[in-house]
Amino acid sequence: MTDEATKLLQEALRLPAEARAAIAGRLMESRDEPVDADAEAAWAGEIARRLEEVDSGKVTPLPWAEARRRILGEGNGRSSR
């Protein structure tokens, strides 16, 4: 990484979490290939289905800290699979 990129990263890491997430999203978008319309439609349908499950109370979302703890296997660094 160049000195300029390192400096930008250090400045970005001092931003609030929401701003960092927005920047990360925009950076990822800038690397994207042309959009596959069929894949985009499938993702839109999946997102709508999941939102409906949350809105109806069928599923309850977890805070990221809890989801991460579960993914990492209760904090022991191993997957729980």
HUVEN-V680332 format. One line per field, one symbol per residue. phi: phi as a letter, one per 40 degrees, with the letter a starting at -180 (. if undefined). psi: psi as a letter, one per 40 degrees, with the letter a starting at -180 (. if undefined). burial: b if it has 9 or more other ideal C-beta (glycine too) atoms within 8 Angstrom, else e. A space follows every 10 residues. Layout:
BEGIN
phi->???
psi->???
burial->???
END
This chain:
BEGIN
phi->.cdccccccc ccccccdccc cccdcccccc cccdccdccc cccccccccc ccccccgcbb cbcddcccdc dcgggcgbcc c
psi->hidddddddd ddeeiidddd ddddddddde eiiihhdddd dddddddddd dddddeedih iiiddddddd deffeeeiie .
burial->eeeeebeebe ebeebeeeeb eebeeeeeee eeeeeeeeeb eeeeeeeeeb ebbbeeeeee eeeeeebebb ebbeeeeeee e
END
